[in-house]
Amino acid sequence: MQRRTRRLFYALLGLTLIFVFRNQLLGVPSLIPFTAPQSDQDLQVLKTPGSPDPLDSPDSPERPHTPGSAQTQATPIPQISPNPSNPPSPRLDAPQSAQSHAAQLPQTSQSPADPATHPNPAKPPNPPNPESQSPLIPPTPQDCPKYAKYAATPHGPFSGGKYNLSYQRPDIHCRSVVIQEVEDTIARINTTIKDPDLSRVFTNSFPNTLDTTVKWHGFAANDSTEELTFIITGDIPAMWLRDSANQLQSYLPLLSNNTTTSPGASSLSSLYRGALNLQARYILTAPFCNAFQPPPESGLPPPTDSAAKNDVVTPPYSNETVYECKYELDSLAAFLQLSTDYHTATGDKTFFAKYNWVAAVELILATADSMRVPTYDTDNGTAIKPPYTFQRASKNSHNTLPNSGAGSPVAAGTGLVRSAFRPSDDSTVFQFLIPANMMFAHYLNTTSAIVDAIGETELGGKMRAFAADITEGIAEYGTTRITPPSSDSKGKAEEETIYAYEVDGYGGKHVMDDANVPSLLAAPLFGYNNTVCQATRKAALSAERNPYFMRGAVAGGVGGPHNGPGWAWPMAGIVRILTSDDDAEIVEQLGELVGSTRGLGMPPFPSLRALFALFSLPFPCLYRSQWVLVATGQHFPHSHSLTPPLTHPSLPPTPIITSPLGLIHESVHTSDEARYTRSWFAWANGLFGQMVLDLAQRKPDVLGRSFQ
């Protein structure tokens, strides 16, 4: 009898310990019920913190996040009191407060392979200059959640639609930036959208960049008028040139009504100018690199990219300035895109004559021109080492370059520019990446008008001539002929001309498309809308012609080698809508996109889920609790769908059990709705919001449809 009592005691003790330490066992945040603010209209100031919340998230399959990297910290500035009409809601897993620090400026001549160039995460940087911080920027409260985890768990109120989507915006006083025009736009568009789930995805996704990724906004240490804006990608605390340009492009339709040009003004235009200034600094520091560390003025310590710490790169760089150095032509084009967007919307040409913008454009031209070098000297056949090489020890071939880091050979005289990596950060097979050349030529032309307007006409002429060379090269070397897909051939087998994804100038042509922009599907966004482009679109959207067009029981669409077969990227579906005038196609894709946000993921240990579910069976009230839903795989951020969700036999389904996340993911599994990658991917979320605003102008009737 005593033995039975002892066993029962230890069993109950074990259950109690499991309950108390459930979050540590599962590796998830405490799931405190969340109530969304009733209104997002009250706070009308620009508020950008020095990011108090460390971004500890699961490793991203695209850009690996380093566990244990240095935490981001807040700059001590007087706080703004929360609006009494929006009382603070309960929040998750608050980080500890910390004194802010500033990183040292790098020595760009150091090699990344040298351990001395890699910052020690444990070493605190020097304090920042208080004059570098904008006085308009209050800090985010220290008890705000880590959004990487927050985005991976559901929160009420739920949409009430077919998918019953979660509310994923941070509490209003935890948002990085609040701009009234954005809040007004969300309210206005939601009066047009009739579907509750589509409305919820738009509400969550459109402000995601401002809510969560503007980690610092201030001024240069050596010039109190030079604005700087540091924007991270989401779950990785670094600034990609391409991502940040596209994240801000989401708000381009609002920029024309927000044109205050005084430094530090509380506006979208201030964020744009700050991003342009910081991108110019990055390009002048390391023009071949794609992702960068926080500026020293921010006081944010540089995080460590564990995947890049042993990269061997020419030219060398410092890891205190550069997060990753993959040369991608579209990263240089992104700076020109951001410049064009700001100038077109505001008409502000005086900004471009200041600071380092012209010097950055000149270096972009020189860098791109240097990457037109062929593999062999045309006079004597000697192999030429390109100005950029990259080598990484990796299990995946798309993470490094062949031929000692030089990449595959390319021919001379094509007029095209080499790109070592794609916009997915995967290495190219053939280095003349056609979509990137399309984008670069397009924005060389548009930006040349800015250069002319500020009196740099000689530079403008060089830019137009460069763009013309690329355009001719695309027409001559960038196309191929294929038999059209059977679904479009109508019994005929006549070949048609399409654009290849990559070429080498020797006749090697890679027929495929990738979801990441620039892509062949996105070619109309860069001025290509001819018959060749239309045929290319058909091939890109065909499983017979595009090896990375995914089909499955749950979803379909373009993916890429980054996540591999079976993973479709919602980004490609968004681009498909942006480049289509077919109502039926748009409605179909919009329905799939809304459905793609419902993935909840599964914990990596199915035995734990089954164990918790078993213990909860005698206690229906316990099963309703959030932690049991996590244990059973219904509210868990990981993407390992190994066991189906369990439902208590004595209870009907409740709304919270079926409520998915309501954010746009990087990719979703085409055969398993519960699996996805990256819960926090700001570029894709912003692109979705941009697409909805585009539909509100072009096809408002589509937004009035139901997807229930």
C-alpha positions in Angstrom: 0.0 0.0 0.0 2.8 2.4 0.9 4.5 1.6 -2.4 1.4 2.4 -4.4 0.9 5.7 -2.4 4.6 6.6 -3.1 4.2 5.9 -6.8 1.0 7.9 -6.9 2.7 10.8 -5.1 5.7 10.8 -7.5 3.3 10.6 -10.5 1.4 13.6 -9.3 4.6 15.4 -8.5 5.9 14.7 -12.0 2.6 16.1 -13.5 2.9 19.2 -11.4 6.5 19.8 -12.5 5.5 19.3 -16.1 2.7 21.8 -15.8 5.0 24.4 -14.0 7.9 24.0 -16.4 5.8 23.3 -19.5 7.1 26.2 -21.5 10.8 25.4 -20.8 10.2 21.8 -21.9 8.5 22.9 -25.1 10.7 25.9 -25.8 7.7 28.3 -26.3 6.7 31.5 -24.6 4.1 31.8 -21.9 0.8 31.9 -23.6 -1.0 34.6 -21.7 -4.4 35.5 -23.3 -4.1 38.6 -25.4 -6.7 41.2 -26.0 -6.2 43.5 -29.0 -6.6 47.3 -28.6 -9.9 48.6 -29.6 -8.5 51.3 -31.7 -5.2 51.9 -33.6 -6.0 55.5 -34.3 -4.9 57.3 -31.1 -1.1 57.4 -31.2 0.0 59.8 -33.9 3.8 60.1 -33.3 6.7 58.4 -35.0 8.2 56.2 -32.3 11.2 54.1 -33.1 13.1 52.2 -30.3 16.6 51.0 -30.1 14.9 47.6 -30.2 14.5 46.4 -26.6 13.5 42.8 -27.6 16.1 40.2 -28.5 15.1 38.5 -31.6 15.6 34.9 -30.6 13.8 32.8 -33.1 14.1 29.4 -34.6 16.7 29.1 -37.3 15.4 30.4 -40.6 15.9 28.1 -43.6 16.6 31.2 -45.7 18.9 33.3 -43.5 20.0 31.5 -40.4 19.5 33.3 -37.1 22.3 32.7 -34.6 21.0 31.4 -31.2 22.6 33.3 -28.4 23.7 36.3 -30.5 24.0 39.7 -28.9 20.7 41.1 -27.8 19.3 44.3 -29.1 18.9 47.0 -26.5 17.0 50.2 -25.9 18.2 53.7 -25.9 17.2 55.4 -22.6 14.8 58.3 -23.8 11.8 59.6 -21.9 8.7 57.4 -22.5 5.4 58.5 -23.9 2.5 57.6 -21.6 0.1 55.1 -23.1 -3.2 56.4 -24.2 -5.8 55.7 -21.5 -8.3 54.7 -24.2 -5.9 51.8 -25.1 -4.8 50.3 -21.8 -1.8 48.0 -22.1 -2.8 44.4 -22.8 -1.2 41.4 -21.2 2.0 40.6 -23.1 4.3 37.7 -23.6 7.8 36.9 -22.4 9.1 40.3 -21.6 12.9 40.9 -22.1 15.1 42.4 -19.5 16.0 46.0 -19.7 19.5 46.8 -20.7 21.7 49.9 -21.1 22.3 50.7 -24.7 25.6 50.7 -26.4 27.1 51.7 -29.7 29.3 49.5 -31.9 32.7 50.6 -33.1 33.2 51.6 -36.7 34.7 48.7 -38.8 38.0 48.6 -40.6 36.9 47.5 -44.1 40.4 46.3 -45.0 40.2 43.4 -42.6 39.5 40.0 -43.8 36.3 38.2 -42.6 38.3 35.0 -42.3 40.5 36.7 -39.6 39.0 36.1 -36.1 39.9 39.6 -35.2 37.3 41.0 -37.6 34.4 39.1 -35.9 32.9 40.9 -33.0 32.6 39.1 -29.7 28.9 39.1 -28.8 29.8 39.2 -25.1 31.8 42.3 -25.5 29.6 45.4 -24.9 30.0 48.3 -27.4 30.8 51.8 -26.4 27.9 54.1 -25.4 26.3 56.1 -28.2 26.3 59.8 -28.7 23.0 61.1 -27.3 23.0 63.7 -30.1 22.7 61.0 -32.7 19.3 59.9 -31.4 16.2 61.6 -32.7 14.4 63.5 -29.8 11.1 62.4 -31.4 11.7 58.7 -30.7 10.5 57.3 -27.4 11.6 53.8 -26.3 9.3 50.8 -26.5 8.4 49.6 -23.0 10.6 46.9 -21.6 7.8 44.4 -21.0 6.9 44.1 -24.7 7.1 40.6 -26.2 9.7 39.2 -28.5 7.9 39.4 -31.8 9.6 36.3 -33.3 7.7 34.2 -30.7 4.7 36.4 -30.6 4.1 36.0 -34.4 4.2 32.2 -34.0 1.3 32.0 -31.6 -2.4 33.0 -32.0 -4.0 36.0 -30.2 -7.5 37.2 -30.1 -9.8 38.7 -31.1 -10.1 36.3 -34.0 -11.6 37.1 -37.4 -14.7 34.9 -37.1 -14.4 33.7 -40.7 -13.7 30.3 -42.2 -10.1 30.3 -41.0 -10.8 32.4 -37.8 -7.5 34.2 -38.2 -5.5 35.6 -35.3 -4.8 39.3 -34.5 -1.0 39.6 -34.8 -0.3 43.3 -34.3 1.7 44.1 -31.2 0.0 46.2 -28.5 0.0 49.8 -29.7 2.7 51.0 -27.3 4.9 48.1 -28.3 5.0 49.1 -32.0 8.2 50.4 -33.5 6.6 53.2 -35.5 3.0 54.5 -35.5 2.1 56.7 -38.5 -1.4 58.0 -38.7 -1.7 57.8 -42.5 -1.1 54.0 -42.3 -3.7 53.5 -39.6 -6.2 55.6 -41.5 -5.5 53.5 -44.7 -6.1 50.2 -42.8 -9.4 51.5 -41.6 -10.4 52.8 -45.0 -9.5 49.7 -47.0 -11.3 47.4 -44.4 -14.5 49.2 -45.3 -14.0 47.9 -48.9 -13.0 44.3 -47.9 -16.0 42.2 -47.2 -14.3 38.9 -46.3 -13.4 38.8 -42.5 -10.3 36.6 -43.1 -8.9 38.7 -45.9 -9.5 41.8 -43.8 -7.6 40.2 -40.9 -4.6 39.3 -43.1 -4.4 42.8 -44.5 -4.7 44.3 -41.0 -1.8 42.1 -39.7 0.5 42.3 -42.7 0.3 45.8 -44.1 1.8 47.6 -41.0 4.1 44.8 -40.2 7.3 46.6 -41.2 6.4 49.7 -39.1 5.0 47.7 -36.2 8.0 45.4 -35.8 11.1 46.1 -38.0 12.1 49.7 -37.8 14.6 49.1 -35.1 16.2 52.6 -35.0 15.8 56.0 -36.5 18.1 58.8 -35.8 21.0 61.0 -37.1 24.5 60.5 -38.3 27.2 61.1 -35.7 29.0 63.6 -37.9 26.0 65.4 -39.3 22.9 66.2 -37.2 20.8 66.7 -40.3 21.6 63.3 -41.9 18.7 61.0 -41.1 19.4 57.2 -40.7 16.8 54.4 -40.6 17.8 50.8 -39.6 15.2 48.3 -40.8 15.6 44.6 -40.1 14.1 41.7 -42.2 12.0 40.3 -39.4 13.3 37.3 -37.5 17.0 38.3 -38.4 18.3 41.5 -36.7 20.2 42.7 -39.8 19.3 45.1 -42.7 19.2 43.6 -46.2 19.4 46.3 -49.0 16.8 44.4 -51.0 14.4 43.6 -48.2 14.4 47.1 -46.6 13.8 48.8 -50.0 10.8 46.5 -50.6 9.5 46.8 -47.1 9.3 50.6 -47.4 7.8 50.3 -50.9 4.7 48.9 -49.3 3.9 52.5 -48.1 4.7 54.2 -51.4 1.1 55.0 -52.2 0.9 57.0 -48.9 4.3 58.8 -49.4 2.9 61.5 -51.8 0.7 62.7 -48.9 3.5 62.7 -46.4 6.2 64.8 -47.9 7.6 66.8 -45.0 11.3 67.3 -45.9 12.6 68.8 -42.6 15.1 66.4 -40.9 13.6 64.3 -38.2 10.0 64.9 -39.2 7.5 62.4 -38.0 6.7 61.0 -41.4 7.1 58.2 -43.9 9.4 60.5 -45.9 11.7 60.7 -43.0 12.0 56.9 -42.8 12.6 56.8 -46.6 15.4 59.4 -46.4 17.0 57.7 -43.4 17.0 54.3 -45.2 18.5 55.9 -48.3 21.3 57.5 -46.3 22.1 54.4 -44.4 22.0 52.2 -47.6 24.4 54.7 -49.2 26.8 54.3 -46.3 26.6 50.6 -46.5 27.3 50.6 -50.3 30.3 52.9 -49.9 31.6 50.6 -47.2 31.1 47.2 -48.9 29.5 47.4 -52.4 29.5 43.6 -52.9 27.6 42.8 -49.7 23.9 42.3 -49.2 23.2 42.5 -45.5 24.5 44.8 -42.8 24.8 45.5 -39.1 23.2 48.3 -37.1 25.0 51.7 -37.5 27.2 52.6 -34.5 24.9 55.6 -33.7 22.1 53.3 -32.9 23.7 51.7 -29.9 22.6 48.3 -31.1 25.3 45.6 -30.9 26.2 43.7 -34.1 24.7 40.2 -34.1 26.7 37.2 -35.3 25.8 35.3 -38.4 27.1 31.8 -37.5 26.7 30.6 -41.1 29.0 33.4 -42.4 31.7 33.4 -39.7 34.1 31.2 -41.8 33.2 32.6 -45.2 36.2 33.4 -47.5 35.3 36.4 -49.5 37.1 38.7 -51.9 37.2 41.7 -51.3 37.5 41.3 -47.5 35.1 43.0 -45.1 34.5 43.6 -41.4 31.8 41.7 -39.6 31.2 44.7 -37.4 29.7 46.4 -40.4 28.6 43.5 -42.6 26.2 40.7 -41.5 26.6 38.7 -44.7 28.4 39.4 -48.0 26.7 37.7 -50.9 27.0 39.7 -54.0 23.5 40.1 -55.6 23.0 42.5 -58.5 19.4 43.1 -57.3 20.8 44.5 -54.0 22.4 47.3 -55.9 19.3 47.8 -57.9 17.2 48.0 -54.7 19.0 51.2 -53.8 18.1 52.7 -57.1 14.5 51.4 -56.7 14.2 53.1 -53.3 15.6 56.3 -54.7 13.1 56.3 -57.6 10.2 55.6 -55.3 11.1 58.5 -53.0 11.7 61.0 -55.8 8.6 59.9 -57.8 6.3 60.3 -54.8 7.7 63.5 -53.3 9.4 65.4 -56.1 12.1 66.2 -53.6 15.3 66.5 -55.7 17.3 68.6 -53.2 17.8 65.6 -50.9 19.8 63.7 -53.6 22.4 66.4 -53.9 23.2 66.0 -50.2 25.3 63.6 -48.2 26.6 60.5 -50.0 23.9 59.6 -52.5 25.8 60.6 -55.7 28.9 58.8 -54.5 26.9 55.7 -53.8 25.4 55.8 -57.4 28.9 56.2 -58.9 30.2 53.2 -56.9 27.2 51.1 -58.0 28.0 51.8 -61.6 31.7 51.0 -61.1 30.9 47.8 -59.1 28.4 46.5 -61.7 30.8 47.4 -64.6 33.5 45.4 -62.9 31.2 42.4 -62.8 30.8 42.4 -66.6 34.3 40.9 -66.8 34.4 37.5 -68.7 36.0 34.4 -67.4 38.7 34.4 -70.1 40.8 37.2 -71.6 39.7 37.7 -75.2 43.2 38.4 -76.4 45.3 35.5 -74.9 42.7 33.2 -73.3 44.1 33.7 -69.8 41.6 33.0 -67.0 40.6 36.2 -65.2 39.8 36.2 -61.6 36.6 38.2 -61.0 36.7 41.1 -58.5 34.3 39.1 -56.2 34.7 35.5 -55.0 32.8 33.7 -52.3 33.4 30.3 -50.6 31.5 28.8 -47.7 31.7 25.4 -46.1 28.1 24.1 -46.5 26.1 21.0 -47.0 24.1 22.9 -49.6 25.6 23.7 -53.0 23.4 26.9 -53.2 25.3 28.4 -50.3 28.7 28.6 -52.1 30.2 29.2 -55.5 32.2 26.7 -57.7 35.6 27.2 -59.2 37.3 28.4 -56.0 34.5 30.9 -55.4 34.5 32.5 -58.8 31.3 30.9 -60.0 30.5 29.3 -63.4 32.3 30.7 -66.4 30.7 33.5 -68.4 31.4 34.7 -72.0 32.7 38.1 -73.0 30.8 40.9 -74.9 27.2 40.1 -73.7 26.6 43.5 -72.1 25.1 41.6 -69.1 26.2 42.0 -65.4 27.1 39.0 -63.3 25.3 38.1 -60.1 26.9 35.6 -57.8 23.6 35.1 -55.9 19.9 35.2 -56.5 17.4 37.3 -54.5 16.7 34.2 -52.5 20.4 34.4 -51.3 21.1 31.1 -53.2 24.0 31.0 -55.6 23.3 31.3 -59.3 24.0 28.4 -61.7 24.8 30.7 -64.6 25.8 34.2 -63.4 23.9 36.3 -65.9 20.7 36.4 -63.9 18.2 37.8 -66.3 15.5 39.1 -63.9 18.2 40.9 -61.9 19.6 42.5 -65.1 16.0 43.5 -66.1 15.6 45.2 -62.7 19.0 46.9 -62.7 18.5 48.3 -66.2 15.1 49.6 -65.4 16.2 51.5 -62.3 19.3 52.8 -64.0 17.0 54.5 -66.4 14.6 55.9 -63.8 17.3 57.0 -61.4 19.2 58.8 -64.3 16.4 61.4 -64.3 17.2 62.2 -60.6 20.9 62.5 -61.5 20.1 64.9 -64.4 17.8 67.0 -62.1 20.6 67.7 -59.7 23.0 68.7 -62.5 25.0 65.4 -62.8 24.2 65.0 -66.5 27.4 63.2 -67.4 26.7 60.5 -64.8 23.1 60.3 -66.0 24.3 59.7 -69.5 26.5 56.9 -68.3 23.6 55.3 -66.5 21.4 55.3 -69.6 24.1 53.9 -71.8 24.8 51.1 -69.3 21.0 50.3 -69.2 20.9 50.2 -73.0 23.8 47.7 -73.1 22.0 45.4 -70.6 18.7 45.6 -72.5 20.4 44.6 -75.7 22.2 41.8 -74.0 18.9 40.5 -72.6 17.3 40.5 -76.0 20.3 38.7 -77.7 21.4 36.3 -75.0 18.6 36.1 -72.5 16.0 34.2 -74.4 15.5 30.6 -75.5 12.9 28.6 -77.4 10.7 25.9 -75.8 7.6 23.9 -76.7 4.7 25.5 -74.8 3.0 23.6 -72.0 0.5 21.1 -73.2 -2.3 22.9 -71.5 -1.6 26.0 -73.6 -0.5 24.4 -76.9 -4.0 23.4 -78.0 -2.6 20.4 -79.8 0.2 22.3 -81.5 3.9 21.7 -80.8 5.2 25.0 -82.2 8.1 26.4 -80.2 7.9 29.9 -78.7 10.4 32.3 -77.3 10.7 32.9 -73.6 13.2 34.5 -71.2 15.6 32.2 -69.5 16.2 32.6 -65.8 20.0 32.5 -66.1 22.4 32.3 -69.0 26.2 32.2 -69.4 26.6 33.7 -72.8 28.0 30.4 -74.2 24.6 28.9 -74.9 23.9 27.6 -71.4 20.4 28.6 -70.4 18.6 27.8 -67.2 14.8 27.5 -67.7 13.0 28.0 -64.4 11.7 30.7 -62.2 12.1 31.4 -58.5 9.5 33.0 -56.2 11.8 35.8 -54.9 11.7 39.2 -56.6 13.2 40.0 -59.1 11.8 37.0 -60.9 10.6 36.4 -64.4 7.0 36.5 -63.1 7.8 40.0 -61.9 9.2 41.2 -65.2 6.2 43.5 -66.0 7.1 45.4 -62.9 10.4 46.3 -64.6 8.8 47.4 -67.9 8.6 44.1 -69.7 5.2 43.3 -71.1 5.8 42.0 -74.6 4.8 38.7 -76.2 8.0 37.0 -75.0 7.1 38.1 -71.4 3.6 36.6 -71.8 5.0 33.3 -73.0 7.5 33.3 -70.1 4.7 33.8 -67.7 2.9 30.7 -69.0 6.1 28.6 -68.6 6.8 29.9 -65.1 3.3 28.9 -64.0 3.5 25.5 -65.5 4.6 22.4 -63.7 5.7 21.0 -67.1 8.1 23.8 -67.8 9.1 25.3 -64.4 10.8 22.6 -62.1 10.0 24.9 -59.1 6.3 25.3 -59.8 4.7 23.3 -56.9 1.4 21.5 -56.9 -0.2 19.9 -53.8 -3.4 19.0 -52.1 -3.3 22.2 -50.0 -1.6 24.8 -52.1 0.3 25.4 -55.3 2.6 28.0 -56.7 6.2 29.0 -57.5 8.9 28.1 -55.0 12.6 27.6 -55.4 15.7 25.6 -54.5 16.1 27.5 -51.2 13.4 25.4 -49.4 13.2 22.8 -52.2 10.4 20.9 -53.8 7.1 20.9 -52.0 7.3 24.4 -50.6 5.4 27.2 -52.4 6.1 30.8 -51.6 3.1 33.1 -51.1 5.3 35.9 -52.4 5.0 34.4 -55.9 1.2 34.4 -55.6 1.2 38.1 -54.6 3.4 38.9 -57.6 1.0 36.9 -59.8 -1.8 39.1 -58.7 0.2 42.3 -59.1 1.0 41.4 -62.7 -2.5 40.0 -63.8 -5.6 41.7 -65.2 -7.6 38.4 -65.1 -10.3 38.6 -62.3 -10.6 34.8 -62.1 -6.9 34.4 -61.6 -6.7 37.1 -59.1 -9.6 35.8 -57.0 -8.2 32.2 -57.1 -4.8 33.4 -55.9 -6.2 35.7 -53.3 -8.2 32.8 -51.8 -5.1 30.6 -51.7 -3.1 33.4 -50.1 -5.6 33.9 -47.3 -5.7 30.1 -46.7 -1.9 30.0 -46.7 -1.8 31.9 -43.4 -3.6 29.2 -41.5 -0.5 27.1 -40.8 0.2 26.7 -37.1 3.1 24.3 -37.2 3.8 21.4 -34.9 6.2 20.7 -32.0 9.2 18.6 -32.8 8.4 16.0 -30.2 5.0 14.3 -31.0 5.4 12.1 -27.8 5.1 15.3 -25.7 1.9 16.3 -27.5 0.4 12.9 -27.0 1.5 12.8 -23.4 -0.1 16.1 -22.5 -3.2 15.3 -24.4 -3.5 12.0 -22.5 -3.1 13.7 -19.1 -5.8 16.2 -20.1 -8.5 13.8 -21.1 -10.0 13.5 -17.6 -10.0 17.3 -17.3 -11.9 19.1 -20.1 -11.4 22.5 -18.5 -7.6 21.8 -18.6 -7.8 20.9 -22.2 -9.2 24.2 -23.1 -6.2 26.0 -21.7 -3.6 27.5 -24.0 -0.7 25.3 -22.9 -2.6 22.1 -23.7 -3.4 23.5 -27.2 0.3 24.1 -27.6 1.2 20.6 -26.4 -1.2 19.1 -28.9 0.4 20.9 -31.8 -2.4 23.4 -32.4 -0.6 26.6 -31.3 3.1 25.8 -31.8 5.5 27.8 -33.8 7.7 25.0 -35.3 7.0 23.5 -38.7 7.4 19.8 -37.9 4.0 18.4 -38.6 4.5 14.9 -37.3 1.2 14.1 -35.5 -2.3 15.4 -36.3 -4.0 17.7 -33.8 -6.0 16.1 -31.1 -9.5 17.1 -30.0 -11.1 16.4 -26.7 -13.9 13.9 -27.2 -16.3 15.6 -24.8 -16.0 19.1 -26.1 -17.1 20.8 -29.4 -14.4 22.8 -31.2 -13.9 26.2 -29.8 -12.8 29.2 -31.9 -9.4 29.4 -30.3 -8.6 25.8 -31.3 -9.0 26.5 -35.0 -7.5 30.0 -35.1 -4.4 30.2 -37.2 -1.8 32.9 -37.4 -3.0 35.3 -40.1 0.5 36.4 -41.4 2.1 35.8 -44.7 4.9 33.2 -44.4 8.1 32.7 -46.4 6.8 29.4 -47.7 4.1 26.9 -47.1 4.0 23.1 -47.6 1.8 22.3 -50.6 0.5 19.1 -49.0 0.3 20.0 -45.3 -1.4 23.2 -44.2 0.2 23.1 -40.8 3.7 23.5 -42.1 5.4 26.7 -43.0 8.7 28.5 -42.7 9.3 31.9 -41.0 6.5 33.2 -38.9 8.0 36.7 -39.1 9.0 37.7 -42.7 8.2 41.4 -43.1 8.9 41.7 -46.8 6.2 39.2 -47.8 3.7 40.8 -45.4 4.4 44.3 -46.7 4.1 43.0 -50.3 0.7 41.5 -49.5 -0.5 44.9 -48.1 0.9 46.6 -51.2 -1.1 44.2 -53.4 -4.3 44.9 -51.6 -3.9 48.6 -52.0 -3.2 48.0 -55.7 -6.4 46.0 -56.0 -8.3 48.8 -54.2 -7.3 51.0 -57.1 -7.5 48.6 -60.0 -10.2 46.1 -59.0 -12.1 47.2 -55.9 -14.9 44.7 -56.7 -12.5 41.8 -56.1 -12.0 43.0 -52.5 -15.8 42.9 -52.0 -15.8 39.1 -52.7 -16.1 36.4 -50.0 -13.6 33.6 -49.6 -15.6 31.7 -47.0 
